[in-house]
Amino acid sequence: MTAPVLRLKHNAAARALRGHPWVFGNEVEVLAPAVHDGEAVECRDARGRFLGSGIYNSRSQIVWRRFSRDHAAFDEAFVRGALDRAIARRAALVAEAGDATARRLVWSESDDLPGLVVDQFGDVLVVQTQTLATERLLGAVLAVLNERLQPAEIIVRNDAPIRRLEGLPSEVRTFSGRPYEPRWVRIGGLEYWLDLQGGQKTGFYLDQTREHAKVARHAAGRRVLDCFCNQGSFALHAAKAGAVRVLGLDSSEEAIALARRDAERNGVMGVEFASANVFDYLATKDATLWDLIVLDPPPFARSRSALENALRGYKEINLRAMQRLVPGGVLATYSCSHHVTAEVFREVVADAAHDAKRKVQVLEFCHQPPDHPVLVTMPESEYLRGFILRVE
């Protein structure tokens, strides 16, 4: 059967015309038959100009995801080459990153493998596939990773809700077929108790590992409040760096229990953890002021329709945090919602500073690390942004 060709509508303001790797169903003249779901098809603009080869799925809102600007097949040979290139890119980052044991090895479209995410935790890899075409080649992906890196185990974490949009079932398994029990994993100089087979996402938020050390440089001799602390990474690094008091807050009792366990394992003293609603805590009339506050919340805007409420939430917590800082205190504030652009997040923080009547200066601009590469033509590949601020 001859592979179909997708053609953009004449009046479509498709982002693909400006280099974006996605095409939505309402941007094409005619959808290809469902029999081609999971296959590689080419896409052309309304004038017939070739835009690239991409994987197709009529069941998804994103019907086409480019993996090559050339005429190419999405097959085992392509996957092998793309994985080799992705691994080589991370190897080149080792000298700069200083840690080759915990990192992202594959980041979806940024590595020409739409829907594939691979994270490395020491000698264990965690793999997620989120597109039908990549799912069909999962066996090849696992074989190449096993051959190239020879890990002790590969965990397939195909339980992300986004898989439903591609018509894919939920599945969690290991390459060996044996259960992978939780254990201690060393990341950024600390050990964490991680459940890589059943924990959140791929087991740990690797995108913030550089920020932990960066914020800790401001912690010595200071009182530190770590909000939305999860397993307490910012808090633990701050305590190790010489903070005189550290308090980590999270609404999850399970996360707090893990944070306490991690603190004990690493011999980190002088750090407390408590289960609390961060918004409520920052709004209390408690007179405690802090020298350093970290705001690292979960994504408030998981969809564009949630953006308005999310921006109110971001402004509120930043305003309250600024009000709880001593003059000259430091605020490390982050957003991991890709719908919240850098410009919009800066405006939110500026509005919070205005309402708090505080003079706020940027000490550092923060972004996701280079092992989570950003495609300049794909804003969605950039999702983590933040500031380290001095609040006068």
Secondary structure, DSSP 8 states (H G I E B T S, - for coil): ----EEEB-TT---GGGGT-SEEEGGGBSS---GGGTTSEEEEE-TT--EEEEEEE-TTSSEEEEEEESSS---SHHHHHHHHHHHHHHHHHHHHHHS-SSEEEEEEGGGGT-TTEEEEEETTEEEEEE-SHHHHHTHHHHHHHHHHHH--SEEEEEE--GGGGGGT---EEEESSSS----EEEEETTEEEEE-TTTSSTTSS-GGGHHHHHHHHTTTTTSEEEEET-TTTHHHHHHHHTT-SEEEEEES-HHHHHHHHHHHHHTT--SEEEEE--HHHHHHS-----EEEEEE----S-SSGGGHHHHHHHHHHHHHHHHHTEEEEEEEEEEE--TTS-HHHHHHHHHHHHHHHT--EEEEEEEE--TTS---TT-GGG---EEEEEEE-
